[in-house]
């Protein structure tokens, strides 16, 4: 069951024991979601199938791996069974925080597409997805990944429903979408995720996202919560500095074009597969504000700013609106923005190895259940990797004090 890509630096025996104990742990955590033992057993087999060696995680493939004569028990977990996918989402979040939690962690918000045929799958429509790089027939899922020095894993998800769905009650009912569901933009889904993380006291200091989420309610909820952010914005977004800061005014692109050549600094946003991810950067502080401007119960000085990234080879520019404790340096902001790669890595791994996009159901519940089970499998793997690597790290030895 353990793939070579998941093997760690510890011994095979230690890894096998860690795997077995971790699998027992996560299965035990989700047991309370199921009122019947047979349903819980099927959920366990479903999880085993996601973690198995089969490249395709279809119902038939999972059933074959589980020794079932057909996919019906596997499909029942996603459809006919009665259990709360949001309850599993919360279990995943708690598990991730327990194993990977850190006060300086970063929440990364992003979306991914699930290519589909036909019109019946919940939320499917012709819409743009970066997964395919074009407008195509697909579902869109918005996700939140938790990133710390210990590793990264998904902690939340939401299926985006276009207006062609929310405006069609019959279509919603056919896909078993909960009554009262209304249209919500992707930023609104992101705000809900951030609020859930805050309500659950998830430890984090930053939120990172691309231009879809960079302006509006996401900024407001984070400022009120005293959480820093580095959020992508379009080149046409207007920025202006306040008194006490160097004069800056204009669109993000105009500001970048008028910068002096020596304003740029070559900095690494973190290590990639080919070494340091170097770009040229500029950070413009725009205004200092006290936290009580947004929440009268809080204190502390925060800085609103503009971060600009320039690609070394082709000069391509990217722009980010920032909010951070006063005195935060540019290298910190660059490293925070660099954490966005973690969710891209998570999407790739979850799709290629855990069947994130292999969901065959058409219903709202089917999508949420399938995705939540994949999130649990991914979180377990992240925890195993951290714990196994921690076991193999050389222990620091104290150097005896030298006597004078």
C-alpha positions in Angstrom: 0.0 0.0 0.0 2.9 2.4 0.6 4.0 4.0 -2.6 7.7 4.6 -3.2 7.0 8.4 -3.6 5.7 8.4 0.0 8.7 6.6 1.5 10.7 8.6 4.0 14.2 8.6 5.3 13.4 6.3 8.3 13.7 2.5 8.2 11.1 0.4 6.3 10.1 -1.2 9.6 9.6 2.1 11.3 7.7 3.5 8.3 5.4 0.5 8.2 4.6 0.8 11.8 4.0 4.5 11.5 1.7 3.9 8.5 -0.3 1.2 10.3 -0.7 3.3 13.5 -1.7 6.4 11.5 -4.2 4.5 9.5 -5.8 3.1 12.6 -5.9 6.6 14.1 -7.6 8.3 11.2 -10.2 5.5 10.8 -10.9 5.8 14.5 -11.4 9.5 14.2 -14.1 9.2 11.5 -15.9 6.2 13.1 -18.3 8.5 15.0 -19.7 9.8 11.7 -21.4 6.5 10.9 -24.3 5.0 12.8 -23.8 1.5 11.4 -20.7 -0.7 11.6 -21.1 -1.9 8.0 -21.1 1.7 6.7 -18.0 2.5 8.8 -16.3 -0.6 7.3 -17.1 0.5 3.8 -15.7 4.0 4.5 -12.5 2.3 5.8 -12.2 0.3 2.6 -12.8 3.4 0.6 -9.9 5.1 2.4 -7.7 2.1 1.8 -8.6 2.3 -1.9 -7.5 5.9 -2.1 -4.2 5.0 -0.5 -3.6 2.0 -2.7 -1.4 1.5 -5.7 -4.1 1.7 -8.4 -3.6 4.8 -10.6 -7.3 5.2 -11.2 -9.5 5.4 -8.1 -12.8 4.5 -9.8 -15.5 2.5 -8.0 -14.6 -0.7 -9.9 -10.9 -0.3 -9.1 -11.5 0.4 -5.4 -13.9 -2.5 -5.3 -11.4 -4.9 -6.8 -8.8 -3.8 -4.4 -11.2 -4.4 -1.5 -12.3 -7.8 -2.8 -15.9 -6.7 -3.5 -17.7 -8.2 -6.4 -18.8 -4.8 -7.7 -18.5 -1.1 -6.8 -21.9 -0.8 -5.1 -20.6 -0.6 -1.5 -18.0 1.9 -2.6 -20.6 4.0 -4.4 -23.0 3.8 -1.4 -20.5 5.7 0.8 -20.7 8.6 -1.6 -24.4 8.5 -2.4 -26.9 6.4 -0.5 -25.2 6.4 2.9 -26.2 8.9 5.5 -23.2 10.7 7.0 -22.0 14.3 7.3 -19.2 15.3 4.9 -18.7 18.6 6.8 -18.1 16.6 9.9 -15.3 14.8 8.2 -14.0 18.1 6.9 -13.8 19.3 10.5 -12.0 16.1 11.6 -9.4 16.6 8.8 -8.9 20.2 10.0 -8.4 19.1 13.6 -6.0 16.4 12.5 -3.9 18.7 10.4 -3.6 21.3 13.2 -2.7 18.6 15.7 0.1 17.3 13.5 1.3 20.3 11.4 0.1 23.3 13.5 2.3 26.3 14.0 1.5 29.9 15.0 3.2 31.3 11.9 1.5 29.0 9.4 0.0 30.2 6.2 -3.5 29.5 4.8 -3.4 29.3 1.0 -6.7 29.7 -0.9 -6.9 28.5 -4.5 -9.2 26.6 -6.9 -8.9 23.6 -9.2 -11.0 22.2 -12.0 -12.6 18.7 -12.3 -13.2 17.9 -16.0 -16.6 16.4 -16.7 -18.8 15.2 -19.5 -22.5 16.1 -19.7 -24.6 18.4 -17.6 -25.7 16.4 -14.6 -22.7 16.5 -12.3 -23.3 19.0 -9.6 -21.9 22.4 -10.5 -20.7 21.4 -13.9 -20.6 24.2 -16.5 -18.5 25.6 -19.3 -16.1 27.7 -17.3 -12.4 28.6 -17.1 -10.1 26.4 -15.1 -6.4 26.8 -14.7 -6.1 23.0 -14.6 -6.9 22.9 -18.3 -5.8 26.5 -19.1 -9.0 27.2 -21.0 -12.8 27.3 -20.8 -14.1 23.8 -20.7 -16.9 21.6 -19.2 -15.9 21.2 -15.6 -16.6 21.6 -11.9 -14.6 24.1 -9.8 -13.6 23.4 -6.3 -12.2 26.1 -4.0 -9.8 24.8 -1.4 -7.8 26.0 1.7 -4.5 24.4 2.4 -2.6 24.8 5.7 1.1 25.3 5.2 3.7 25.3 8.0 7.3 24.3 8.4 6.1 20.8 9.3 4.3 20.2 6.0 1.1 21.1 4.2 -2.4 19.6 3.7 -6.0 20.7 2.8 -8.3 21.8 5.7 -11.3 23.0 3.8 -13.2 22.8 0.5 -16.3 24.1 -1.3 -17.9 23.3 -4.6 -18.6 26.4 -6.6 -22.1 26.6 -8.1 -22.4 28.9 -11.1 -25.6 31.0 -11.5 -26.8 28.6 -14.1 -27.2 26.2 -11.2 -28.3 28.3 -8.3 -31.0 29.9 -10.6 -32.5 26.5 -11.5 -34.3 24.9 -8.5 -35.1 21.7 -10.4 -31.4 21.2 -11.2 -30.4 21.8 -7.6 -33.0 19.3 -6.3 -31.8 16.7 -8.8 -28.3 17.0 -7.6 -29.4 16.9 -3.9 -28.0 20.4 -3.2 -29.1 21.4 0.3 -32.2 23.6 0.4 -31.5 27.3 0.8 -28.2 27.2 -1.1 -27.7 30.5 -3.0 -25.1 31.8 -5.4 -21.8 32.5 -3.8 -18.8 33.9 -5.5 -15.4 32.2 -5.1 -14.2 35.0 -2.8 -17.3 34.5 -0.7 -16.5 30.8 -0.4 -13.0 31.8 0.6 -14.3 34.1 3.3 -16.5 31.3 4.7 -13.4 29.1 4.9 -11.3 31.7 6.7 -14.2 32.3 9.2 -14.4 28.6 9.9 -10.7 28.4 10.5 -10.9 31.4 12.9 -13.9 30.0 14.7 -12.0 26.7 15.2 -9.0 28.6 16.6 -6.7 27.3 13.8 -3.2 28.8 14.4 -2.1 30.8 11.4 -0.6 34.3 10.8 -1.0 34.7 7.0 -3.3 34.1 4.1 -2.1 33.9 0.5 -4.2 33.8 -2.7 -4.2 34.8 -6.3 -6.0 37.6 -8.1 -9.5 36.0 -7.9 -9.4 36.6 -4.1 -7.3 39.7 -3.8 -9.8 42.6 -3.3 -12.9 43.0 -1.1 -14.3 40.9 1.6 -11.3 38.6 2.0 -9.2 41.7 2.9 -11.8 42.9 5.4 -12.2 39.7 7.4 -8.4 39.3 7.7 -7.9 42.9 8.8 -10.5 42.5 11.5 -8.9 39.3 12.7 -5.4 40.8 12.7 -4.1 38.3 10.1 -1.5 39.2 7.5 -2.0 38.6 3.9 -0.3 38.6 0.5 -3.1 38.6 -2.1 -2.7 38.9 -5.9 -4.3 41.8 -7.7 -4.6 42.8 -11.3 -2.2 45.2 -13.0 -5.0 47.8 -13.2 -5.6 47.9 -9.5 -5.0 51.4 -8.1 -2.7 52.1 -5.1 -2.0 55.3 -3.3 0.2 56.0 -0.3 -0.8 58.1 2.8 1.1 60.9 4.5 4.3 59.7 6.2 5.1 57.2 3.5 7.1 57.7 0.2 4.7 59.1 -2.4 3.1 56.3 -4.5 0.0 56.7 -6.7 -1.3 55.0 -9.8 -2.1 51.5 -11.1 0.1 48.7 -10.0 1.6 48.4 -13.4 2.3 52.2 -13.7 4.0 52.1 -10.3 6.2 49.2 -11.4 7.2 50.8 -14.7 8.2 54.1 -12.9 10.5 52.4 -10.3 14.2 53.1 -10.4 16.4 50.2 -11.5 18.1 50.0 -8.1 14.7 49.6 -6.3 14.5 46.0 -7.3 16.0 43.2 -5.0 16.7 39.7 -6.2 15.2 37.4 -3.5 14.2 33.7 -3.1 10.6 32.8 -2.5 11.7 29.4 -1.3 13.3 26.2 -2.6 11.9 24.5 -5.6 12.7 21.4 -7.5 15.5 23.2 -9.3 16.8 25.2 -6.4 16.0 28.7 -5.1 12.9 30.3 -6.7 14.5 33.6 -7.5 12.7 36.7 -8.8 13.2 40.5 -8.6 11.0 42.2 -6.0 9.9 45.6 -4.8 7.9 46.4 -1.7 6.1 49.8 -1.3 4.8 50.7 2.1 1.6 52.7 1.6 0.0 53.4 5.0 0.2 52.5 8.7 -3.0 51.9 10.6 -3.9 50.8 14.1 -5.7 47.5 14.5 -8.5 49.3 16.3 -9.5 50.8 13.0 -11.1 47.4 12.2 -11.7 46.0 15.6 -11.8 48.2 18.7 -10.8 45.3 20.9 -7.4 45.0 19.2 -4.3 47.1 19.3 -1.1 47.2 17.3 0.2 49.0 14.2 -0.2 47.3 10.8 1.1 48.3 7.4 -0.8 48.3 4.1 1.5 47.8 1.1 2.1 46.8 -2.5 4.5 43.9 -3.3 5.7 43.5 -6.9 7.4 40.5 -8.5 9.3 40.5 -11.8 10.3 37.4 -13.6 14.0 37.4 -14.2 14.0 35.9 -17.7 11.0 37.7 -19.4 10.2 40.6 -17.1 6.7 39.4 -16.5 5.1 41.3 -13.5 2.8 40.1 -10.8 1.2 42.4 -8.1 0.1 41.7 -4.5 -1.8 43.8 -2.0 -0.3 43.2 1.5 -1.3 43.7 5.1 1.3 42.9 7.8 2.5 44.0 11.2 4.5 47.2 11.0 8.2 46.5 10.5 7.7 43.4 8.5 10.5 43.2 5.9 10.3 42.4 2.2 12.0 39.0 2.6 9.2 37.8 5.0 6.5 38.9 2.5 8.3 37.2 -0.3 8.6 33.9 1.6 4.9 34.1 2.6 3.9 34.6 -1.0 6.1 31.7 -2.0 4.0 29.3 0.1 1.4 29.4 -2.6 3.3 26.6 -4.4 2.2 24.2 -1.6 -1.4 24.1 -2.7 -0.4 23.6 -6.4 1.8 20.7 -5.2 -1.2 19.4 -3.1 -3.5 19.5 -6.1 -1.1 17.6 -8.3 -0.4 15.0 -5.7 -4.0 14.5 -4.7 -5.1 14.1 -8.3 -2.2 11.9 -9.5 -2.0 9.6 -6.4 -5.1 9.9 -4.4 -7.9 10.2 -7.0 -9.1 13.7 -6.1 -10.5 14.1 -9.6 -11.7 10.5 -10.0 -15.1 11.1 -8.4 -17.8 9.3 -10.4 -20.9 10.6 -8.5 -23.1 13.4 -9.7 -24.6 14.7 -6.5 -23.6 17.5 -4.1 -23.1 15.0 -1.3 -21.0 12.7 -3.6 -18.6 15.5 -4.4 -18.2 16.7 -0.8 -17.8 13.2 0.6 -15.3 12.1 -2.0 -13.2 15.2 -1.7 -13.3 15.1 2.2 -12.1 11.4 2.1 -9.2 12.4 -0.2 -8.3 15.3 2.1 -8.1 12.8 5.0 -5.8 10.5 3.1 -3.6 13.5 2.1 -3.5 14.8 5.6 -2.5 11.4 6.9 0.4 11.2 4.4 1.5 14.7 5.4 1.6 13.8 9.0 3.4 10.5 8.4 6.1 12.3 6.3 6.6 14.9 9.0 6.8 12.4 11.9 9.0 10.0 10.0 11.4 12.8 8.9 11.4 14.1 12.5 12.5 10.6 13.7 15.5 10.6 11.3 16.8 14.1 12.1 20.1 14.0 13.9 19.6 15.0 17.6 21.5 18.1 18.6 24.2 17.5 21.2 25.1 20.0 23.8 28.6 21.3 23.7 30.2 21.2 27.1 31.0 24.7 28.5 34.6 25.6 28.4 36.1 26.5 31.7 38.3 29.6 32.0 
